[in-house]
């Protein structure tokens, strides 16, 4: 629990992971919506 420069890098990695995860979810949602739309039409 001692103050070290570690937390900053950990938060940075966590931020990148969340960004990549959110991007992947957005892509899957858009692709799924496009497929649903094309199948509907």
Secondary structure as GFF3:
##gff-version 3
##sequence-region A 1 41
A	DSSP	alpha_helix	6	40	.	.	.	ID=ss1
###
